[in-house]
Amino acid sequence: MLSDYYTEVLILDKDELPTEPQERLGTPHAFHPHRFTARGKMITERFFPGFGNDLVANGAPSSFNKTVCNSNQYGSITGPYQRNDIKFSKANLESVIRRRVQDIPHVHVLDRQDVIGLLPSPDHTAVTGVLVRNRKEPGQVTEARADLVVDTSGRFSKLPQWLAEMGYEVPRPDVLRANIGYSTQRFQVPHHLTYLIEKWDVINIAGQPATGTFTGVFSFIENQVAEMLLYRPGGNYPPTDEKGYRQAIAELPSPLIAEILEGLEPLTTIRSYRVPELYRHRYEQMTRWPSGLLVLGDAFCIFDPIFGQGMTVAAIEAEKLDACLRQQQVNPQLDFEKEVLVCMQAAIEPAWWLNCATDIQWEGVEYDGSDSLPGITFISRVMSLLLQEATAKQNLPWYGLYWGVNTLSQSPRGIFNAQTVSEILGTSDEGMQLLAELQQTHHGMSLEEILDEIIPFKE
């Protein structure tokens, strides 16, 4: 996308980049399941037409008309998947996108490079490049000058420190101390069981905050490989030993996954990953921001991986940056970078609050942020009531709404508007009590006015 606006784009990566789909040291989470929602794929298709065909060429299967089973504390919803959605590993996706990027003539990719600092202008009002240490030749440090520096270094970003060193006051990030743990194992599907790949898309057995049970997710990726994940927030991590792992799977509320795994052949050991906290930086609140600097992706905000929103939010951010750059060409603004940060936050906010509203239900999860909790609590209770009604009564339109908002295909305002909230709360005594409490604490205000006041996202 940047290549549409600049005569040269330089990408610096600290890893030695593989030529084939392969996990790399800089992405230790890549082994675990990744989901790219329909919205994220649609945006990526616009930037890289036909990228899905490249995934298929690498062995990725389609989900079309295969069975999806989603279970939660209220029951299960099972049915055929209606879209031609491609399932893949993170390594496969990275390989496809990397090849596409490397094919752009004026984009240059340098691997095994550490960015060790920003190059400020003399008055520190602008960033004019970065300091780079070459891992191939230890001790060699060079300057890479640029009109625009974009930090996409993920959760290892040192941007707060670098900005502070330049004399900028950086706000504390919003933090959700979620203590998330997940354990993943991959399996080879033997030839006589390949019919399972044609039958199943995904089996998702959601953990229950009230009982502290694990979430179990089973699905397929490329080349007849299945992957199994156990997950839980709150610091009670899923096991990584073979016996404990199998026992935890057997104790899931449904035996479906355990029965399927009986016939599969372990392809890997059980690997774990830990996410102590989720964070959202508030760079858009800074009174001063250097020109020539932007930040995207996990360097700005990280999400709970179980929801599969991170890559989609990154795609939305890229789309918004594309629109901002296009507008800047037509009507240049001196505070362009600051305006982009505001747009990025608009992309981040719905997913961030949905993450908080779900994870805060678990014992051991704590929120520490600049915004108050009442909105999170209300969002959490409404989403739970919607899921309960949709599952218990097999209300597919409502379940589609719940799923569409959680996958960022629809705005959260598709749920959090006066009419829909009234319908959801009117389905149970608990909902009616919540509505009465809301009206009592906001006396004289209409439901629409109340929602505008307590719901953080406005889109």
C-alpha positions in Angstrom: 0.0 0.0 0.0 2.8 2.4 0.9 4.3 1.6 -2.5 1.4 3.5 -4.1 2.6 6.7 -2.6 6.4 6.5 -2.2 9.1 6.0 -4.9 11.0 3.6 -2.6 9.9 1.5 0.4 12.4 -0.2 2.6 11.3 -3.1 4.9 13.6 -4.0 7.7 13.1 -7.4 9.5 15.2 -8.8 12.3 14.7 -12.4 11.2 16.3 -14.4 8.4 13.3 -14.6 6.1 12.5 -18.1 4.8 11.8 -18.7 1.1 9.1 -21.3 1.9 6.2 -21.4 4.5 8.1 -21.7 7.8 7.8 -20.4 11.3 10.5 -17.9 12.3 12.1 -16.9 15.6 10.5 -13.4 15.5 7.0 -14.8 15.6 7.0 -17.4 18.4 3.2 -17.3 18.3 3.0 -18.3 14.6 2.8 -22.1 15.4 -0.6 -21.6 17.1 -3.9 -21.2 15.3 -4.6 -18.0 13.5 -7.9 -16.8 12.1 -8.3 -14.1 9.4 -11.9 -12.9 9.4 -13.9 -12.2 6.3 -13.4 -8.5 6.6 -9.6 -8.9 6.9 -9.5 -11.2 3.9 -11.6 -8.8 1.8 -9.2 -5.9 2.5 -6.2 -8.1 1.8 -7.7 -9.3 -1.5 -8.0 -5.6 -2.5 -4.3 -5.1 -1.8 -3.2 -8.5 -3.2 -5.7 -9.8 -5.7 -5.9 -13.6 -5.8 -3.9 -14.1 -2.6 -6.3 -16.8 -1.6 -5.5 -18.8 -4.7 -1.8 -18.7 -3.6 -2.8 -20.1 -0.2 -4.7 -23.0 -1.9 -1.7 -23.7 -4.1 0.3 -24.2 -0.8 -2.3 -26.8 0.3 -4.8 -24.7 2.2 -8.3 -26.2 2.3 -11.6 -24.4 1.8 -14.3 -24.2 4.5 -17.2 -24.1 2.0 -20.2 -26.2 3.1 -18.2 -28.0 5.8 -19.6 -28.3 9.3 -19.0 -25.8 12.0 -19.8 -26.6 15.6 -19.8 -23.8 18.2 -20.6 -24.8 21.8 -20.9 -22.6 24.8 -22.5 -22.7 28.2 -26.0 -22.3 26.7 -25.8 -25.1 24.1 -24.5 -25.6 20.6 -25.1 -24.3 17.1 -24.0 -26.6 14.3 -24.4 -26.1 10.6 -22.7 -25.8 7.2 -20.2 -23.0 6.6 -21.7 -20.9 3.7 -18.6 -19.1 2.4 -15.5 -20.3 0.4 -13.2 -19.4 3.2 -9.6 -20.6 3.1 -7.9 -22.0 6.3 -4.2 -21.8 6.7 -1.2 -21.6 9.0 0.3 -18.2 9.8 3.5 -19.4 8.1 1.6 -20.0 4.9 -0.1 -16.6 5.0 3.2 -14.8 5.7 4.9 -16.6 2.8 2.2 -15.7 0.3 2.1 -12.0 1.3 5.9 -11.8 1.5 6.3 -13.1 -2.0 3.7 -10.6 -3.3 5.5 -7.7 -1.5 8.9 -8.8 -2.8 7.6 -8.7 -6.4 6.9 -5.0 -6.2 9.9 -3.4 -8.0 10.5 -0.4 -5.7 10.0 -2.3 -2.4 13.2 -3.6 -0.9 13.2 -6.1 1.9 16.3 -6.4 4.1 16.4 -9.3 6.6 18.5 -9.8 9.8 18.4 -6.0 10.6 17.8 -4.6 14.0 16.2 -1.2 14.3 17.9 0.2 17.4 16.6 3.8 17.4 14.9 6.7 15.7 16.8 9.5 13.9 15.2 12.8 15.1 15.5 16.2 13.4 17.7 18.7 15.3 14.6 20.2 17.1 13.1 16.8 17.7 9.8 17.7 16.0 10.3 15.1 13.3 11.6 11.6 12.7 13.9 11.5 9.6 14.9 7.8 9.7 16.1 5.0 11.9 19.4 3.6 13.2 20.0 0.0 11.9 22.3 -2.7 13.2 23.2 -5.4 10.7 23.0 -8.9 12.2 25.0 -10.2 9.2 28.0 -8.0 10.1 27.9 -7.5 13.9 29.0 -4.1 15.0 27.9 -2.4 11.8 25.4 0.4 12.4 24.0 2.5 9.6 21.5 5.3 9.2 18.4 4.7 7.0 16.8 8.0 6.1 13.2 8.2 5.2 10.3 10.6 4.7 8.1 8.3 6.7 8.9 5.7 9.3 6.2 3.2 10.2 6.8 1.1 13.3 5.3 -2.4 12.8 7.6 -4.2 15.2 4.8 -5.7 17.2 4.7 -6.3 20.9 8.5 -5.9 21.1 8.2 -2.3 20.0 10.5 0.2 21.8 8.5 3.2 20.6 7.4 4.5 24.0 11.1 4.5 25.2 12.3 6.2 22.0 9.7 8.9 22.1 10.5 9.6 25.8 14.2 9.9 24.8 13.2 12.5 22.2 11.5 14.5 25.0 7.9 13.5 24.4 5.4 12.7 27.2 3.9 9.3 26.4 0.6 8.4 28.1 0.3 5.1 30.0 -1.3 2.4 27.9 -4.7 0.9 28.8 -3.9 -2.6 30.1 -5.9 -5.8 30.6 -4.0 -8.1 32.8 -5.4 -11.2 31.2 -2.7 -13.9 32.0 -3.7 -15.9 28.9 -2.3 -19.3 28.2 -2.8 -21.6 25.3 -1.3 -24.9 24.2 -1.3 -26.3 20.7 -0.5 -29.6 19.0 -0.6 -30.5 15.4 -1.7 -33.8 13.9 -1.3 -35.6 10.6 -4.5 -36.9 9.2 -3.9 -40.4 7.9 -5.2 -41.3 4.4 -8.1 -43.4 5.6 -9.4 -40.4 7.7 -9.1 -37.6 5.1 -12.9 -37.6 4.9 -12.8 -35.7 8.1 -11.2 -32.7 6.3 -14.2 -32.7 3.9 -16.7 -33.0 6.7 -15.4 -30.5 9.4 -14.4 -26.9 9.3 -14.0 -26.1 13.0 -15.2 -27.4 16.4 -15.1 -24.7 19.0 -16.0 -25.7 22.6 -15.9 -22.4 24.6 -14.7 -22.4 28.1 -17.0 -21.1 30.9 -15.9 -18.3 33.2 -18.2 -19.5 35.9 -16.6 -23.0 36.1 -13.1 -22.0 34.8 -13.1 -24.7 32.1 -10.7 -24.5 29.1 -11.7 -23.6 25.6 -10.9 -26.3 23.0 -10.7 -25.5 19.3 -10.1 -28.1 16.6 -9.6 -27.2 12.9 -7.6 -28.0 9.8 -4.8 -26.2 8.0 -2.9 -27.0 4.8 -1.6 -30.4 3.7 -3.8 -32.7 5.7 -2.7 -31.2 9.0 -5.1 -30.7 11.9 -4.4 -28.4 14.9 -5.8 -28.6 18.4 -5.7 -25.7 20.8 -6.5 -25.4 24.5 -6.9 -21.9 25.9 -7.8 -20.0 29.1 -7.4 -16.5 30.6 -6.8 -15.8 34.2 -3.5 -17.6 34.9 -4.7 -21.2 35.0 -2.8 -22.3 32.0 -3.6 -25.4 29.9 -1.2 -28.4 30.3 1.7 -29.0 28.0 2.5 -32.7 28.9 0.9 -35.4 26.8 -1.1 -37.0 29.5 -2.4 -33.8 31.0 -3.2 -32.4 27.6 -5.3 -35.4 26.6 -7.0 -35.4 29.9 -8.0 -31.8 29.6 -9.4 -32.5 26.1 -11.4 -35.4 27.4 -12.9 -33.2 30.1 -14.2 -30.6 27.7 -18.1 -30.4 27.9 -18.4 -32.2 24.5 -16.5 -35.4 23.7 -16.5 -34.6 19.9 -12.9 -33.4 19.7 -11.5 -36.2 21.8 -13.2 -38.8 19.6 -11.7 -37.3 16.4 -8.2 -37.0 17.9 -8.2 -40.8 18.7 -7.5 -41.6 15.0 -5.0 -38.8 14.3 -1.2 -39.1 14.4 0.7 -36.5 16.5 2.9 -34.4 14.2 4.5 -32.1 16.8 5.0 -31.8 20.5 2.6 -29.7 22.5 3.7 -26.1 22.5 2.6 -23.3 24.8 2.4 -19.6 24.6 1.7 -17.0 27.3 0.2 -13.5 27.0 0.5 -11.8 30.4 -1.4 -8.7 29.4 -3.2 -7.0 26.5 -2.4 -3.3 25.9 -3.7 -0.4 23.9 -1.3 2.6 23.5 -2.9 6.0 23.6 -0.6 7.8 21.2 -3.5 9.8 19.7 -3.8 11.6 23.1 -0.3 13.0 23.0 -0.3 16.8 22.7 2.8 16.6 20.5 3.7 13.9 18.0 6.8 14.0 15.6 6.1 14.3 11.9 7.3 11.5 9.7 6.4 8.7 12.2 3.5 6.3 12.4 2.7 3.0 14.2 0.5 0.1 13.2 -0.5 -3.4 14.3 0.7 -5.0 17.6 3.0 -2.1 18.2 -0.1 0.0 18.8 -2.4 -2.6 20.4 -2.5 -6.3 21.0 -5.7 -8.5 21.4 -6.6 -11.8 22.9 -5.5 -14.3 20.2 -8.5 -16.5 20.7 -10.8 -14.0 19.0 -8.7 -13.9 15.8 -9.1 -10.1 15.5 -5.4 -9.0 15.4 -4.7 -9.6 11.8 -8.1 -8.2 10.8 -7.5 -5.0 12.8 -4.1 -4.6 11.1 -5.8 -4.9 7.7 -8.3 -2.3 8.7 -5.5 0.0 9.9 -3.8 -0.5 6.5 -7.0 0.4 4.7 -7.5 3.5 6.8 -3.8 4.6 6.2 -4.4 4.1 2.5 -7.4 6.5 2.7 -5.4 9.0 4.8 -2.5 9.0 2.3 -4.9 9.5 -0.6 -6.5 12.4 1.1 -3.1 13.9 2.0 -2.2 14.0 -1.6 -5.3 16.0 -2.4 -5.4 18.2 0.7 -2.0 18.2 2.6 -2.2 18.7 6.3 0.6 19.7 8.6 -0.7 17.4 11.4 -1.2 14.4 9.0 0.5 11.8 11.3 -1.6 12.8 14.3 -4.8 12.5 12.3 -3.7 9.0 11.2 -3.3 8.0 14.8 -6.8 9.1 15.6 -8.0 6.9 12.6 -6.0 4.0 13.9 -7.6 4.3 17.3 -11.1 4.2 15.6 -10.1 0.9 14.0 -8.7 -0.5 17.3 -11.4 0.6 19.8 -14.3 -1.8 18.9 -12.1 -4.9 19.1 -10.4 -3.7 22.2 -13.6 -3.2 24.1 -15.1 -6.5 22.9 -11.9 -8.2 24.2 -12.1 -6.5 27.5 -15.8 -7.3 27.9 -15.3 -11.0 27.3 -12.1 -11.5 29.3 -13.1 -9.5 32.3 -15.6 -12.2 33.1 -12.7 -14.6 34.1 -11.4 -14.7 37.6 -7.8 -13.4 37.7 -8.3 -10.9 34.9 -7.9 -7.2 35.8 -8.4 -4.0 33.8 -6.2 -0.9 34.3 -7.0 1.9 31.9 -7.9 5.5 31.4 -11.5 4.7 30.8 -13.9 3.5 33.4 -15.4 0.0 33.7 -19.2 0.6 33.6 -19.2 0.4 29.8 -17.2 -2.8 29.7 -19.5 -4.4 32.3 -22.6 -3.4 30.3 -21.2 -4.6 27.0 -20.3 -7.9 28.7 -23.7 -8.5 30.1 -25.5 -7.6 26.8 -23.3 -9.9 24.7 -23.8 -12.8 27.1 -27.6 -12.3 27.0 -27.5 -12.2 23.2 -25.4 -15.4 23.0 -27.7 -17.1 25.5 -30.9 -16.2 23.5 -29.3 -17.0 20.1 -28.0 -20.4 21.3 -30.8 -21.6 23.5 -33.5 -20.8 20.9 -31.3 -21.5 17.8 -32.0 -17.9 16.7 -29.6 -17.9 13.7 -30.1 -14.2 12.7 -29.1 -13.2 16.2 -26.2 -15.6 16.3 -25.1 -14.2 13.0 -25.3 -10.7 14.5 -23.2 -11.8 17.5 -20.6 -13.5 15.2 -20.5 -10.6 12.8 -19.7 -8.1 15.5 -17.1 -10.3 17.1 -15.4 -10.9 13.8 -15.5 -7.1 13.0 -17.6 -7.7 9.9 -20.3 -5.5 11.4 -20.0 -2.4 13.7 -20.7 -3.0 17.4 -23.5 -0.5 16.9 -25.3 -3.2 15.1 -26.0 -4.6 18.6 -25.5 -1.5 20.8 -28.4 0.6 19.4 -31.6 1.3 21.3 -33.8 -1.0 19.4 -31.6 -4.1 19.5 -30.5 -3.6 23.1 -34.2 -3.3 24.1 -35.0 -6.6 22.2 -32.1 -8.4 23.8 -32.8 -7.2 27.4 -36.5 -8.0 26.9 -35.8 -11.7 26.5 -35.2 -12.5 30.2 -35.7 -11.4 33.8 -32.0 -10.7 34.0 -32.2 -8.4 31.0 -35.2 -6.6 32.3 -33.5 -6.0 35.6 -30.4 -4.7 33.8 -32.5 -2.3 31.8 -34.3 -1.1 35.0 -30.9 -0.5 36.7 -29.7 1.4 33.7 -32.7 3.7 33.5 -32.6 4.3 37.3 -28.9 5.4 37.2 -29.5 7.6 34.2 -32.8 9.1 35.2 -34.6 11.1 32.6 -32.4 9.9 29.7 -33.6 7.9 26.8 -32.0 4.5 26.1 -30.3 6.0 23.0 -28.8 8.8 25.1 -27.6 6.3 27.7 -25.9 4.2 25.1 -24.2 7.2 23.6 -22.8 8.0 27.0 -21.6 4.6 28.2 -20.6 2.9 25.0 -17.1 3.9 23.9 -17.2 3.1 20.2 -19.3 5.5 18.1 -19.1 3.8 14.7 
